Amino acid sequence: MNDDDPECAFAVRIVKLEPARTPPVQGLDPTHSPLTGRKIRHAPVMRVFGSTPRGQTACVHMHEAFPHLLVPGPHWLASAP
């Protein structure tokens, strides 16, 4: 991590990750489910605790941290037409 890197907007060394469910924030979280169309009461947020390259502590809230599931398939499936 380099403070002088123009490509790096913000850097934090992760010390702890904490999943949370909070009421949706307008503009940051979806307010309705794309599957059911129902109102979302709790949106997933990942809290990232750590420190910056300059030693400052940070708590970053990452919105839209929906869980993902990977199901490996048979190797021949990738080459199927």
C-alpha positions in Angstrom: 0.0 0.0 0.0 1.4 3.3 -1.1 -0.1 6.7 -0.1 1.3 8.3 -3.2 -0.5 5.8 -5.6 -3.0 7.8 -7.6 -5.0 4.7 -8.3 -5.6 4.0 -4.6 -8.6 6.1 -3.2 -8.5 4.5 0.2 -6.5 1.6 1.7 -7.0 -0.2 5.0 -5.3 -3.3 6.4 -8.1 -5.6 7.6 -8.0 -6.6 11.2 -11.6 -7.8 11.6 -14.6 -8.4 9.4 -18.1 -8.3 10.9 -21.3 -9.0 9.1 -24.3 -7.0 10.1 -27.9 -6.5 9.1 -29.2 -2.9 9.3 -32.3 -1.0 8.0 -31.7 -0.1 4.4 -30.1 3.3 3.7 -31.8 5.2 0.8 -29.3 5.5 -2.0 -26.9 2.8 -0.7 -29.0 -0.3 -0.3 -31.8 -1.7 -2.3 -35.2 -1.1 -0.7 -37.1 -3.8 -2.5 -36.2 -7.4 -3.3 -35.6 -8.0 -7.0 -37.0 -11.6 -6.6 -40.2 -11.0 -4.7 -40.7 -7.2 -5.0 -41.3 -7.0 -1.3 -39.8 -4.3 0.9 -36.4 -5.1 2.4 -36.4 -4.6 6.2 -32.7 -5.5 6.8 -29.9 -5.0 4.4 -26.6 -6.8 4.6 -23.6 -4.6 5.6 -20.0 -5.8 6.1 -18.1 -3.8 8.7 -14.3 -3.7 8.1 -12.1 -2.8 11.0 -8.5 -2.0 10.4 -5.8 0.7 10.0 -4.6 2.9 7.2 -1.0 2.9 5.9 -0.5 6.0 8.1 -1.6 4.2 11.3 -5.1 5.7 11.6 -7.8 3.3 12.7 -10.8 2.8 10.4 -14.2 1.2 10.4 -15.6 0.9 6.8 -19.2 0.0 6.2 -19.6 -1.9 2.9 -23.2 -1.9 1.7 -24.8 -4.4 -0.7 -22.6 -7.2 0.8 -25.1 -9.9 -0.3 -23.9 -13.5 0.4 -22.9 -15.5 -2.6 -22.9 -19.2 -3.0 -20.6 -21.1 -5.4 -21.6 -24.6 -6.4 -18.9 -26.4 -8.3 -20.2 -28.3 -11.3 -18.7 -31.2 -13.3 -15.6 -30.2 -15.3 -17.4 -31.1 -18.6 -20.1 -28.5 -18.0 -17.6 -25.7 -18.7 -16.9 -27.0 -22.2 -20.6 -27.7 -23.1 -22.0 -25.7 -26.0 
